[in-house]
Amino acid sequence: MPILRKAFFQFVSSALLVVVFSAFAKAEVDFEKLFDERLSSVVAVEFFIQQEVEREPAIAIGLVFDEEGRVVLLDTAIPSWLPPERFRDFRVHHLGEDAEGYEATYLGQDYLTGYHFIQIEENQEAFTSVAKFGSALPKRGDLIWGIGVMGKQWAFLPYFLSGRLSAVEPLPWDIGFSDTPVASPGSVVFDESGTFVGWAGSPVTQDKVIFLGNDRHRAAIQDVRESTMFLTAEEFYKHIQRVPSKPIGDPRPWLGVSGMQPLDREAATYLGLEKQGSLVISDVIEEGPAEAAGLQSRDIIVALDGEPLPKLKPDFVVPRYFERKVLTKDIGDTIKMTVIRGDETMEIDANLIQQPTPLKEAQRVYFPELGLAIREFTLYDGIARRILRSSDEGVIVDFVKPNSQVNSAGLVSGDWIKEVDGQKVKDFAEAEAIFTKLEEEQTDADFVILVSRNGETKVLRVKRK
């Protein structure tokens, strides 16, 4: 018995030593050193958006991803609907330094990921590529940490954030979630050893209940400065080299469908599709590849290129998965879809073409005397109005100057101009000629604009006096 007791105490002592040394080793992680070494991978980006009558300052957080000094920004950092020549005077700042920063150039937006890219034009060696810190996929419950960034009034002061990995979900790309905020949107996330594990995304919207006196109100709340969500490092590296060849962006492939919705659960069960994804086509655009291939509204897509659509949660992720799969193709490629139509299952092949004029490439012109900016009608405008064409007659009001002649008449941004003084507006060129003449006329004569707004026709009289 004494021998057994001695052996037992030796075992317990050894176990305690292991625990003590493990705790000591954990306590020895020098987060301050790791933080400082990785700080120059995250930058604050300042630029201006040139509007018709003013310049709007804008700020975003970016991540340096290569030794050439290229920086990636979130899709929400820069308006994707504006032409790139509107984005001016980019400056990149080290975090926490109250300095002028470094000149940078806008490279464009990738149509697949939505990421924006800029190029640091000077002193690139002062920045550190996140690629230097490898990549890893932490396990649920692991400690992760990242860099938070204060606002400009604080000189973009960096600060330490940490949490635990709660989950990784395919949405459709792998997205990590933490139990507490771990980085500012656009910043970076590491594991305990300082290995790169993800790129912080936009803040998660949380449903909250607010009590005002005796009243109870539901509210959707975001902490715009901190995020609990990040794109995993593996997914980040899959797409980070998709830098556009020009600022306007590269031509994108297009199928010509709109409003795809996941099949509801009851219908999916009835059709035996409860274990996979499926999509219902809402609209087919006229003269597009989908129409040419024979796709119809209410068709149910169950497979793409021979692969059943995956079962993803929430259901709205399935349309996103399909759209991104199409966008990975090249213009001219053929995609093969398995479709259910009524009681029949069929295979339909569609040849992808270049997408019609996107919103940021639409022709625009501003008439300062009238206080009016117009742009050409695009596919986006057609879809928004359930007009299933990529082009149409008339033009869209892009901007109305406050207190201007057209503002006083009741014209608003988004109005679809169909006629001016009884003359039908056929296209952008004709509209530009009409308004140029009105702008240059030295007259007090009123003129009338016929517009479509929310499906209703309105006649607006513009008084020149």
C-alpha positions in Angstrom: 0.0 0.0 0.0 2.8 2.6 0.8 4.3 1.9 -2.6 0.9 2.4 -4.3 0.3 5.6 -2.3 3.8 6.9 -3.3 3.2 6.1 -6.9 -0.2 7.8 -6.8 1.2 11.0 -5.3 4.0 11.0 -7.9 1.4 10.7 -10.7 -0.7 13.5 -9.2 2.4 15.7 -8.8 3.4 15.1 -12.4 -0.1 15.9 -13.6 -0.2 19.1 -11.6 3.2 20.1 -13.0 1.9 19.5 -16.6 -1.1 21.7 -15.8 1.0 24.4 -14.2 3.5 24.4 -17.1 0.7 24.5 -19.6 -0.9 27.4 -17.9 2.5 29.1 -17.7 3.1 28.5 -21.4 -0.3 30.0 -22.2 0.4 33.0 -20.1 3.7 33.5 -22.0 2.0 34.4 -25.3 3.2 37.9 -26.0 0.2 39.4 -27.6 1.6 42.9 -27.6 4.6 41.7 -29.7 2.4 39.8 -32.1 0.1 42.8 -32.3 2.9 45.2 -33.1 4.5 42.9 -35.7 1.2 42.6 -37.6 0.0 46.2 -37.3 1.4 47.4 -40.7 -0.7 44.8 -42.6 -3.9 46.8 -41.8 -4.3 50.4 -43.2 -6.8 53.2 -43.0 -7.8 54.5 -46.5 -9.1 58.0 -47.1 -10.5 59.2 -50.4 -13.2 61.5 -51.9 -16.3 60.7 -53.9 -16.9 63.4 -56.4 -20.6 64.1 -56.7 -22.3 66.6 -59.0 -22.0 69.6 -56.6 -19.7 68.4 -53.8 -16.9 66.1 -52.8 -17.8 63.6 -50.1 -15.0 62.3 -47.8 -14.9 58.6 -47.3 -12.9 56.2 -45.0 -12.4 52.5 -45.2 -10.1 49.9 -43.5 -8.0 47.8 -45.9 -5.7 44.8 -45.7 -2.3 44.6 -47.5 -2.1 41.3 -49.2 1.1 41.3 -51.2 4.6 42.8 -51.2 3.7 45.0 -54.2 1.7 47.2 -51.8 -1.8 46.2 -53.0 -4.7 46.6 -50.6 -8.1 44.9 -50.6 -11.2 46.6 -49.3 -14.7 45.2 -48.5 -17.4 45.4 -51.1 -19.3 47.9 -49.0 -16.3 50.2 -48.7 -16.8 52.0 -52.0 -20.1 52.5 -53.9 -20.2 49.9 -56.7 -22.8 51.8 -58.8 -20.6 54.9 -59.4 -18.1 55.2 -62.2 -14.5 54.8 -60.9 -13.5 58.3 -62.1 -15.6 59.6 -59.2 -13.2 58.1 -56.6 -10.3 60.5 -56.1 -7.3 61.4 -54.0 -6.7 58.0 -52.2 -4.4 58.2 -49.2 -3.2 55.2 -47.2 -2.4 55.6 -43.5 -0.5 53.5 -40.9 -2.8 53.0 -37.9 -2.2 55.3 -35.1 0.1 57.7 -37.0 -1.1 61.3 -37.3 0.6 61.8 -40.7 -0.3 62.7 -44.3 -0.2 59.1 -45.4 0.8 57.7 -48.8 -0.7 58.2 -52.2 -2.7 55.3 -53.7 -4.5 54.4 -56.9 -7.9 52.8 -57.3 -7.5 49.5 -59.3 -11.2 48.5 -59.6 -13.7 46.1 -58.2 -13.9 42.3 -58.8 -17.3 41.3 -60.0 -17.2 37.8 -58.3 -16.2 38.8 -54.8 -17.2 42.5 -54.8 -13.8 43.3 -53.3 -12.2 46.7 -54.2 -8.5 47.0 -54.8 -6.1 49.9 -54.5 -2.3 50.2 -55.1 0.0 52.0 -52.7 2.2 54.1 -54.9 5.0 55.0 -52.5 7.1 53.5 -49.7 5.5 50.1 -50.1 8.3 48.6 -48.0 6.8 50.3 -45.0 3.8 47.9 -45.1 3.6 44.2 -44.4 1.7 41.7 -46.5 -0.6 39.5 -44.5 0.7 36.6 -46.5 3.8 36.8 -44.3 1.8 35.3 -41.4 0.7 32.1 -43.1 -2.9 30.7 -42.8 -4.7 28.4 -40.5 -8.3 27.2 -39.7 -8.9 27.3 -35.9 -11.2 24.9 -34.2 -14.5 25.8 -32.5 -13.7 27.2 -29.1 -10.1 28.3 -30.0 -8.9 31.8 -29.0 -8.8 34.2 -31.9 -7.9 37.9 -31.9 -7.6 40.8 -34.3 -7.1 44.5 -34.8 -9.8 47.1 -34.1 -9.5 50.6 -35.5 -10.7 53.9 -34.0 -12.0 56.8 -36.2 -10.0 59.5 -37.9 -10.3 61.9 -34.9 -8.2 59.3 -33.0 -5.7 59.0 -35.9 -7.1 55.6 -36.6 -5.7 54.3 -33.3 -5.4 50.5 -33.3 -6.6 48.4 -30.4 -6.7 44.7 -29.4 -9.8 42.6 -29.7 -10.2 38.9 -28.9 -12.8 36.1 -28.6 -13.5 32.5 -29.2 -14.4 30.8 -32.5 -18.1 29.9 -32.3 -18.7 28.4 -35.7 -17.7 28.2 -39.4 -20.5 28.1 -41.9 -20.7 27.9 -45.7 -22.5 31.1 -46.8 -21.7 29.8 -49.5 -18.0 30.6 -48.8 -16.7 29.6 -45.4 -17.4 32.4 -42.9 -16.2 32.3 -39.3 -18.2 33.6 -36.4 -16.8 34.6 -32.9 -18.6 35.0 -29.6 -17.4 38.6 -29.3 -16.1 41.2 -31.8 -12.5 40.3 -32.9 -11.7 43.0 -35.5 -13.0 46.1 -37.3 -14.6 45.5 -40.7 -11.9 45.2 -43.3 -9.2 44.4 -40.7 -7.6 41.1 -39.9 -8.0 38.1 -37.5 -5.3 35.8 -36.2 -5.1 32.7 -34.0 -3.3 32.5 -30.7 0.1 32.0 -32.4 -0.4 35.0 -34.7 -1.2 33.0 -37.8 -3.7 34.6 -40.2 -7.1 33.0 -39.9 -9.5 35.5 -41.6 -10.5 38.8 -43.0 -13.1 40.6 -40.9 -16.4 41.3 -42.8 -19.2 43.7 -42.3 -20.9 43.7 -38.8 -23.6 41.2 -38.1 -27.0 42.7 -37.7 -28.5 41.8 -34.3 -32.2 41.8 -33.5 -32.7 43.7 -30.2 -35.7 44.8 -28.1 -35.6 48.4 -27.0 -37.9 49.7 -24.2 -38.9 53.4 -24.4 -41.0 54.1 -21.3 -43.7 51.5 -21.4 -43.3 50.8 -25.1 -41.4 47.8 -26.5 -39.8 48.2 -29.9 -37.9 45.6 -32.0 -34.7 47.0 -33.6 -31.9 45.8 -35.9 -28.6 47.0 -34.5 -25.1 47.0 -35.8 -21.8 47.9 -34.2 -20.3 49.5 -37.3 -16.8 49.6 -35.8 -16.4 46.0 -34.8 -17.3 42.6 -36.3 -17.9 39.1 -35.1 -17.7 37.7 -38.7 -14.8 36.9 -41.0 -13.9 35.2 -44.2 -11.6 32.3 -43.5 -8.0 32.6 -44.7 -8.5 29.6 -47.1 -11.4 31.4 -48.8 -9.5 34.7 -48.8 -6.5 33.2 -50.7 -8.8 31.5 -53.2 -9.9 34.8 -54.7 -7.5 37.5 -53.6 -5.6 37.5 -56.9 -8.7 38.5 -58.9 -7.5 42.1 -59.3 -9.3 43.8 -62.2 -7.3 44.6 -65.3 -8.7 48.2 -65.3 -10.6 50.5 -62.8 -13.9 50.1 -64.6 -13.7 46.4 -63.9 -13.6 43.4 -66.3 -16.5 42.2 -68.4 -18.7 39.7 -66.5 -20.5 36.6 -67.7 -24.3 36.8 -67.7 -27.1 34.2 -67.8 -30.1 36.6 -68.0 -32.3 35.5 -65.1 -33.6 37.6 -62.2 -35.1 37.1 -58.8 -34.1 33.5 -58.2 -35.7 32.1 -55.0 -35.1 28.9 -53.0 -37.9 26.4 -53.4 -40.1 26.4 -50.3 -39.7 23.4 -47.9 -43.2 21.9 -48.6 -42.7 21.9 -52.4 -39.1 20.5 -52.0 -40.4 17.6 -49.9 -43.2 16.9 -52.4 -40.6 16.7 -55.2 -38.2 14.7 -53.2 -35.6 17.6 -53.1 -35.5 18.0 -49.3 -31.9 16.8 -49.1 -30.5 19.2 -51.7 -30.8 22.8 -52.9 -33.2 23.9 -55.6 -34.0 27.3 -57.1 -37.2 28.8 -58.7 -36.6 31.2 -61.6 -38.8 34.3 -61.2 -38.0 36.2 -64.4 -36.2 35.6 -67.6 -34.7 38.6 -69.3 -35.8 39.2 -72.9 -33.1 38.3 -75.6 -30.8 37.0 -72.9 -28.9 33.6 -72.9 -31.5 32.0 -70.6 -34.4 32.9 -72.9 -32.4 31.7 -75.9 -31.7 28.4 -74.1 -35.4 27.9 -73.4 -35.6 28.6 -69.6 -38.9 29.8 -68.4 -40.3 31.6 -65.4 -41.2 29.1 -62.6 -38.7 26.5 -63.8 -36.9 24.8 -60.9 -33.1 24.4 -61.2 -31.9 21.4 -59.3 -28.4 20.8 -60.7 -25.6 22.8 -62.3 -23.0 21.2 -64.6 -24.1 17.8 -63.4 -23.8 18.5 -59.7 -26.9 18.8 -57.5 -27.3 22.2 -55.9 -26.1 21.8 -52.2 -28.3 22.0 -49.2 -27.3 25.3 -47.5 -28.7 27.3 -44.6 -30.2 29.8 -44.5 -32.1 29.1 -47.7 -31.2 32.4 -49.3 -27.6 31.2 -49.5 -28.5 28.8 -52.4 -29.2 31.6 -54.9 -25.9 33.2 -53.9 -24.1 29.9 -54.5 -25.6 29.6 -58.0 -24.9 33.2 -59.0 -21.2 32.9 -57.9 -20.8 29.6 -59.7 -22.0 31.3 -62.9 -19.6 34.2 -62.3 -16.7 31.8 -62.1 -17.3 31.0 -65.8 -15.9 32.8 -68.8 -17.9 34.7 -71.3 -18.7 32.2 -74.1 -18.8 29.2 -71.7 -21.8 26.8 -71.7 -23.4 25.9 -68.4 -25.6 22.8 -68.1 -28.7 23.0 -65.9 -31.0 20.2 -64.8 -34.5 21.7 -64.6 -37.9 20.6 -63.4 -40.9 22.0 -65.3 -44.2 20.6 -64.2 -43.9 16.8 -64.3 -40.9 16.8 -66.6 -37.2 16.9 -65.8 -35.0 18.3 -68.6 -31.4 19.3 -69.4 -30.9 22.9 -70.6 -27.6 24.3 -71.9 -27.1 28.1 -71.9 -24.2 30.0 -73.5 -23.1 32.9 -71.3 -22.6 36.3 -72.8 -21.2 39.6 -71.5 -23.6 41.3 -69.1 -25.3 44.4 -70.6 -24.1 47.8 -69.5 -23.8 47.8 -65.7 -24.9 50.8 -63.6 -21.4 52.1 -63.0 -20.7 52.2 -66.8 -24.0 54.0 -67.7 -23.6 57.3 -69.6 -24.2 60.3 -67.3 -24.4 64.0 -67.7 -25.1 66.9 -65.3 -26.8 70.2 -66.2 -25.9 72.7 -63.5 -28.3 75.5 -64.5 -31.2 73.1 -64.4 -29.8 71.3 -61.3 -30.4 67.9 -63.0 -28.2 64.9 -63.8 -29.5 62.1 -66.0 -28.1 58.6 -67.0 -29.0 56.0 -69.5 -31.5 53.3 -68.8 -29.8 50.0 -67.8 -30.5 46.4 -67.0 -30.7 47.3 -63.3 -33.4 49.9 -64.0 -35.4 47.3 -66.0 -35.2 44.7 -63.3 -36.2 47.2 -60.6 -39.3 48.1 -62.6 -40.1 44.5 -63.6 -39.4 45.4 -67.2 -37.6 42.3 -68.5 -35.3 44.1 -70.9 -31.7 45.2 -70.7 -32.5 48.6 -72.4 -35.5 50.8 -73.0 -36.5 54.2 -74.1 -36.1 57.2 -71.8 -33.5 58.1 -69.2 -33.2 58.0 -65.4 -32.9 61.0 -63.1 -29.5 60.4 -61.4 -29.4 63.6 -59.2 -31.6 66.6 -58.4 -29.9 69.6 -56.9 -31.7 71.0 -53.8 -33.7 74.2 -54.4 -33.2 73.9 -58.2 -35.8 74.5 -60.9 -36.4 70.8 -61.3 -36.5 70.2 -57.6 -39.2 72.8 -57.2 -41.1 71.0 -59.9 -41.1 67.8 -57.9 -38.6 65.8 -59.8 -36.7 63.2 -57.7 -33.8 60.9 -58.2 -34.9 57.6 -59.8 -37.7 59.1 -61.9 -37.9 57.6 -65.4 -38.1 60.5 -67.9 -40.3 59.5 -70.8 -41.1 62.8 -72.5 -40.0 66.5 -72.4 -42.5 69.1 -73.7 -44.4 66.4 -75.5 -41.3 65.0 -77.3 -40.7 61.3 -76.6 -37.3 60.6 -75.3 -35.9 57.7 -77.3 -32.5 57.2 -75.7 -29.7 58.9 -73.7 -28.3 60.8 -76.7 -31.7 62.4 -77.5 -32.3 63.3 -73.8 -28.9 64.9 -73.6 -29.6 67.0 -76.7 -33.0 68.1 -75.3 -31.7 69.1 -71.9 -28.6 70.8 -73.4 -30.9 73.0 -75.5 -33.0 73.8 -72.4 -29.9 74.6 -70.4 -28.6 77.0 -73.0 -31.8 78.7 -73.8 -32.1 82.3 -72.6 -35.8 82.1 -71.9 -38.3 82.2 -69.0 -40.6 79.7 -70.7 -41.7 76.8 -68.6 -41.3 73.2 -69.8 -43.0 70.0 -68.9 -41.5 66.6 -68.0 -43.5 63.4 -68.1 -42.0 60.7 -65.8 -42.8 57.3 -64.5 -42.5 56.9 -60.7 -43.3 53.7 -58.8 -45.4 52.5 -61.8 -47.4 55.8 -61.9 -47.2 58.5 -64.6 -46.6 62.1 -63.4 -46.5 65.3 -65.3 -44.2 67.9 -63.8 -44.1 71.6 -64.8 -40.6 73.2 -64.5 -40.9 77.0 -64.0 -37.9 78.9 -65.3 -38.7 82.2 -63.6 
